[in-house]
Amino acid sequence: MNSETMRNRTCLITGANSGIGYETAWSLAAMGARLILVCRNPEKGQAALESLRQRTGNTDLELMIADLASLQQVEKLTEQVRGKYSALHVLINNAGLLQGKRQLTEDGYETTFAVNHLAHYVLTLRLLDLLKAGAPARIINVSSIVHLIGSIRFDDPFFEKKRYRAMSAYAQSKLANILFTYKLARLLEGTGVTVNAMHPGVVATNFGHAGPAWYKLAKVFARPFYIRPQNGARTLIHLAASPVVENITGTYFVRKRSVPTLPLSYDQTIQDRLWDISGQMTGVRLVT
C-alpha cells in the first residue's frame, strides 16, 4: 500500500492513543487517511495526536475525548462526529478493557460489558448513516480468541447473581463483539457497508493493567511470547485498507485470514437476543 491508499477516507478509531489502536492510526495516517482519534484521557490523547502528526506529516488528524464507560459521553461523541462530518469510511471499534474486580458504570452496567460491547453498539448504530453515506465503508470490531470460552449470560450479564470472574466477563464481552458483527452484517447486506471482527494476537501492551493479579503475573512470564503492537495491528490495518477484503462481510479474521468462531456465535437466535437486550439497555435501536 502506498502513501495515497487512504486519501480522502475518514476513519474513526477508539482507543487510539496506545497499543494496536495507535499503530493502526499511524499506518492509516501514513496512507493519507483523515483520522478521528477517540481517547479517554485528554493528555495521552493529545500526546498521541502530536506524535502521529510528527511521524507521518499528516495534519488531517483530530482528537475527540470520550469515556466509553459512560453512554452519555458516547452519545455526545456521536453528536460531535455527526456535527462535523457528513460521511465516514472506516469505523474501528478497538477500545477495550479487562477489570480485576466487578465495577459498575454510571449507567449501572458491569463495566467490561458496557465498554467492550454496549459503547461500541451505540457508537456504531449512531454513526451508521454516515457510514452509508461514505459507502463503500467498513466497520471493524476488535474481538479476541478468548471469545472461544465465552457465553452470553442472558439471565445475569452483569454478574449480580453469581460470583464475578474477570475472564468470564471479558470472554462474554468478546463473544458479544462477534455476535454483534454477524447480526449487523446481516442487516447491512446490500448497503455497501461491511462488518468484520478480528483477533489481534497476544500483544505486548498495557492492556489488562487493571486486571486481576493472576493475569498481571501471567503477563510477566508470558511476555517473551507476546507479539509487538505493530504486528498485532497488521490484521486491523488489512481490514481497514486492503482492497482484498472490500466486499467481505460477516467474517472473523486472525493473521489476515478468515477463521471459524465459537459454533454458537453463528446461532441467529442468540445474535437476535443479544441485539434486543442491547437495544433495551441503551435505548438505541436500528430502524431498518
PANU-415829 format. One record per residue (C-alpha): residue in one letter; x, y, z. Coordinates in steps of 0.2 Angstrom, whole numbers. Layout:
<pts>
+------+-------+-------+-------+
! resn !    c1 !    c2 !    c3 !
+------+-------+-------+-------+
!    A !     X !     Y !     Z !
...
+------+-------+-------+-------+
</pts>
This chain:
<pts>
+------+-------+-------+-------+
! resn !    c1 !    c2 !    c3 !
+------+-------+-------+-------+
!    M !     0 !     0 !     0 !
!    N !     7 !    17 !    -5 !
!    S !     5 !    33 !     5 !
!    E !   -10 !    38 !    -5 !
!    T !   -21 !    22 !    -2 !
!    M !   -32 !    30 !    11 !
!    R !   -33 !    48 !     4 !
!    N !   -50 !    56 !     6 !
!    R !   -55 !    42 !    18 !
!    T !   -61 !    47 !    35 !
!    C !   -58 !    34 !    49 !
!    L !   -63 !    34 !    67 !
!    I !   -53 !    23 !    79 !
!    T !   -57 !    21 !    98 !
!    G !   -43 !    18 !   110 !
!    A !   -31 !    26 !    98 !
!    N !   -18 !    33 !   109 !
!    S !    -9 !    17 !   113 !
!    G !    -6 !    -2 !   108 !
!    I !   -14 !    -8 !    92 !
!    G !   -25 !     7 !    91 !
!    Y !   -10 !    19 !    90 !
!    E !    -1 !     8 !    77 !
!    T !   -16 !     7 !    66 !
!    A !   -18 !    25 !    67 !
!    W !     0 !    28 !    62 !
!    S !    -2 !    17 !    47 !
!    L !   -18 !    24 !    41 !
!    A !   -11 !    42 !    44 !
!    A !     4 !    37 !    34 !
!    M !    -8 !    31 !    20 !
!    G !   -16 !    49 !    19 !
!    A !   -32 !    45 !    29 !
!    R !   -41 !    58 !    38 !
!    L !   -42 !    52 !    56 !
!    I !   -53 !    54 !    71 !
!    L !   -44 !    48 !    87 !
!    V !   -56 !    44 !   101 !
!    C !   -47 !    43 !   118 !
!    R !   -52 !    43 !   136 !
!    N !   -38 !    53 !   143 !
!    P !   -35 !    70 !   136 !
!    E !   -16 !    71 !   140 !
!    K !   -12 !    54 !   132 !
!    G !   -24 !    58 !   118 !
!    Q !   -15 !    74 !   114 !
!    A !     2 !    66 !   115 !
!    A !    -3 !    53 !   103 !
!    L !   -10 !    66 !    91 !
!    E !     6 !    76 !    91 !
!    S !    16 !    60 !    89 !
!    L !     6 !    54 !    74 !
!    R !     7 !    71 !    66 !
!    Q !    26 !    72 !    68 !
!    R !    29 !    54 !    62 !
!    T !    18 !    54 !    47 !
!    G !    17 !    73 !    42 !
!    N !    -2 !    71 !    41 !
!    T !   -10 !    85 !    49 !
!    D !   -28 !    80 !    45 !
!    L !   -30 !    71 !    62 !
!    E !   -42 !    76 !    76 !
!    L !   -44 !    71 !    94 !
!    M !   -61 !    68 !   102 !
!    I !   -62 !    64 !   120 !
!    A !   -75 !    51 !   127 !
!    D !   -75 !    39 !   141 !
!    L !   -84 !    24 !   134 !
!    A !   -89 !    18 !   151 !
!    S !  -102 !    32 !   150 !
!    L !  -116 !    30 !   137 !
!    Q !  -120 !    49 !   139 !
!    Q !  -102 !    53 !   133 !
!    V !  -104 !    40 !   119 !
!    E !  -119 !    49 !   113 !
!    K !  -110 !    66 !   115 !
!    L !   -96 !    59 !   104 !
!    T !  -108 !    54 !    91 !
!    E !  -116 !    71 !    91 !
!    Q !   -99 !    79 !    89 !
!    V !   -94 !    67 !    74 !
!    R !  -111 !    70 !    66 !
!    G !  -109 !    89 !    68 !
!    K !   -93 !    89 !    59 !
!    Y !   -93 !    75 !    46 !
!    S !  -105 !    71 !    33 !
!    A !   -98 !    54 !    29 !
!    L !   -87 !    41 !    37 !
!    H !   -77 !    27 !    28 !
!    V !   -70 !    16 !    42 !
!    L !   -75 !    14 !    60 !
!    I !   -63 !     4 !    71 !
!    N !   -71 !    -2 !    87 !
!    N !   -54 !    -5 !    96 !
!    A !   -55 !     1 !   114 !
!    G !   -57 !   -12 !   127 !
!    L !   -53 !   -17 !   145 !
!    L !   -51 !   -31 !   157 !
!    Q !   -57 !   -27 !   175 !
!    G !   -49 !   -35 !   190 !
!    K !   -65 !   -33 !   201 !
!    R !   -83 !   -31 !   197 !
!    Q !   -87 !   -12 !   194 !
!    L !  -102 !    -3 !   188 !
!    T !  -103 !    11 !   176 !
!    E !  -114 !    27 !   180 !
!    D !  -127 !    18 !   170 !
!    G !  -127 !     4 !   182 !
!    Y !  -120 !    -9 !   170 !
!    E !  -105 !   -20 !   173 !
!    T !   -90 !   -10 !   166 !
!    T !   -82 !   -24 !   155 !
!    F !   -98 !   -27 !   146 !
!    A !  -103 !    -9 !   145 !
!    V !   -86 !    -3 !   137 !
!    N !   -82 !   -18 !   126 !
!    H !   -99 !   -21 !   119 !
!    L !  -113 !    -8 !   123 !
!    A !  -102 !     8 !   120 !
!    H !   -97 !     1 !   103 !
!    Y !  -115 !    -5 !    99 !
!    V !  -121 !    13 !   102 !
!    L !  -107 !    21 !    93 !
!    T !  -109 !    11 !    78 !
!    L !  -128 !    12 !    76 !
!    R !  -127 !    31 !    79 !
!    L !  -115 !    33 !    65 !
!    L !  -122 !    21 !    53 !
!    D !  -130 !    35 !    42 !
!    L !  -113 !    42 !    40 !
!    L !  -105 !    26 !    35 !
!    K !  -119 !    23 !    22 !
!    A !  -115 !    40 !    15 !
!    G !   -97 !    35 !    14 !
!    A !  -100 !    18 !     6 !
!    P !   -91 !     8 !     2 !
!    A !   -87 !     9 !    20 !
!    R !   -80 !    -3 !    34 !
!    I !   -84 !    -7 !    52 !
!    I !   -71 !   -17 !    61 !
!    N !   -74 !   -24 !    79 !
!    V !   -59 !   -30 !    89 !
!    S !   -63 !   -46 !    97 !
!    S !   -52 !   -59 !   105 !
!    I !   -48 !   -78 !   104 !
!    V !   -54 !   -78 !   122 !
!    H !   -72 !   -77 !   115 !
!    L !   -70 !   -96 !   112 !
!    I !   -73 !   -99 !   131 !
!    G !   -87 !   -86 !   132 !
!    S !  -105 !   -87 !   134 !
!    I !  -119 !   -74 !   135 !
!    R !  -126 !   -74 !   152 !
!    F !  -143 !   -68 !   147 !
!    D !  -150 !   -71 !   164 !
!    D !  -136 !   -62 !   173 !
!    P !  -125 !   -52 !   161 !
!    F !  -118 !   -41 !   175 !
!    F !  -114 !   -55 !   187 !
!    E !  -126 !   -49 !   200 !
!    K !  -132 !   -67 !   205 !
!    K !  -116 !   -77 !   203 !
!    R !   -98 !   -73 !   208 !
!    Y !   -89 !   -61 !   197 !
!    R !   -74 !   -68 !   187 !
!    A !   -64 !   -56 !   177 !
!    M !   -60 !   -68 !   162 !
!    S !   -78 !   -74 !   161 !
!    A !   -84 !   -56 !   160 !
!    Y !   -71 !   -52 !   147 !
!    A !   -74 !   -68 !   137 !
!    Q !   -93 !   -63 !   137 !
!    S !   -89 !   -46 !   130 !
!    K !   -78 !   -53 !   116 !
!    L !   -91 !   -65 !   111 !
!    A !  -104 !   -51 !   111 !
!    N !   -92 !   -42 !    99 !
!    I !   -93 !   -57 !    87 !
!    L !  -112 !   -59 !    89 !
!    F !  -114 !   -41 !    85 !
!    T !  -103 !   -42 !    70 !
!    Y !  -113 !   -56 !    62 !
!    K !  -130 !   -48 !    66 !
!    L !  -126 !   -31 !    59 !
!    A !  -118 !   -39 !    44 !
!    R !  -134 !   -47 !    40 !
!    L !  -144 !   -31 !    42 !
!    L !  -132 !   -21 !    31 !
!    E !  -132 !   -33 !    17 !
!    G !  -133 !   -23 !     0 !
!    T !  -129 !    -6 !     9 !
!    G !  -110 !    -6 !     4 !
!    V !  -105 !    -6 !    22 !
!    T !   -96 !   -21 !    28 !
!    V !   -94 !   -28 !    46 !
!    N !   -80 !   -39 !    51 !
!    A !   -71 !   -44 !    68 !
!    M !   -54 !   -49 !    72 !
!    H !   -41 !   -56 !    85 !
!    P !   -25 !   -46 !    85 !
!    G !   -15 !   -59 !    94 !
!    V !    -7 !   -59 !   111 !
!    V !     1 !   -42 !   110 !
!    A !    13 !   -34 !   122 !
!    T !     4 !   -18 !   128 !
!    N !    -3 !   -11 !   144 !
!    F !   -19 !   -20 !   141 !
!    G !   -26 !   -28 !   157 !
!    H !   -16 !   -16 !   169 !
!    A !   -32 !   -15 !   180 !
!    G !   -35 !   -34 !   178 !
!    P !   -34 !   -47 !   191 !
!    A !   -17 !   -51 !   200 !
!    W !   -16 !   -68 !   192 !
!    Y !   -17 !   -60 !   175 !
!    K !    -4 !   -47 !   178 !
!    L !     8 !   -61 !   184 !
!    A !     4 !   -72 !   169 !
!    K !     9 !   -57 !   158 !
!    V !    26 !   -56 !   166 !
!    F !    30 !   -74 !   162 !
!    A !    22 !   -74 !   145 !
!    R !    30 !   -58 !   139 !
!    P !    44 !   -67 !   129 !
!    F !    30 !   -75 !   118 !
!    Y !    20 !   -59 !   115 !
!    I !    20 !   -50 !    99 !
!    R !    24 !   -32 !    96 !
!    P !     9 !   -20 !    94 !
!    Q !    15 !   -16 !    76 !
!    N !    12 !   -35 !    72 !
!    G !    -4 !   -35 !    82 !
!    A !   -11 !   -21 !    71 !
!    R !    -7 !   -29 !    54 !
!    T !   -24 !   -38 !    53 !
!    L !   -33 !   -22 !    58 !
!    I !   -24 !   -12 !    45 !
!    H !   -28 !   -25 !    32 !
!    L !   -46 !   -25 !    36 !
!    A !   -47 !    -6 !    36 !
!    A !   -37 !    -3 !    20 !
!    S !   -34 !   -18 !     9 !
!    P !   -44 !   -19 !    -7 !
!    V !   -44 !   -38 !    -5 !
!    V !   -57 !   -38 !     9 !
!    E !   -68 !   -24 !     1 !
!    N !   -83 !   -35 !    -2 !
!    I !   -81 !   -47 !    13 !
!    T !   -93 !   -45 !    27 !
!    G !   -98 !   -55 !    42 !
!    T !   -82 !   -63 !    45 !
!    Y !   -69 !   -66 !    59 !
!    F !   -50 !   -64 !    55 !
!    V !   -34 !   -69 !    63 !
!    R !   -17 !   -65 !    55 !
!    K !   -27 !   -58 !    40 !
!    R !   -36 !   -75 !    37 !
!    S !   -54 !   -79 !    39 !
!    V !   -56 !   -92 !    53 !
!    P !   -71 !  -100 !    62 !
!    T !   -78 !   -94 !    78 !
!    L !   -87 !  -102 !    93 !
!    P !  -101 !  -113 !    85 !
!    L !  -114 !  -104 !    95 !
!    S !  -109 !   -87 !    88 !
!    Y !  -117 !   -92 !    71 !
!    D !  -134 !   -95 !    80 !
!    Q !  -145 !   -81 !    74 !
!    T !  -157 !   -83 !    88 !
!    I !  -143 !   -79 !   100 !
!    Q !  -137 !   -65 !    89 !
!    D !  -155 !   -58 !    89 !
!    R !  -157 !   -60 !   108 !
!    L !  -141 !   -50 !   111 !
!    W !  -146 !   -37 !    99 !
!    D !  -163 !   -35 !   108 !
!    I !  -156 !   -33 !   125 !
!    S !  -143 !   -21 !   119 !
!    G !  -156 !   -10 !   112 !
!    Q !  -166 !   -12 !   128 !
!    M !  -151 !    -7 !   139 !
!    T !  -145 !     8 !   128 !
!    G !  -162 !    14 !   121 !
!    V !  -153 !    14 !   104 !
!    R !  -161 !     3 !    90 !
!    L !  -158 !     2 !    72 !
!    V !  -173 !     6 !    61 !
!    T !  -172 !    -4 !    45 !
+------+-------+-------+-------+
</pts>
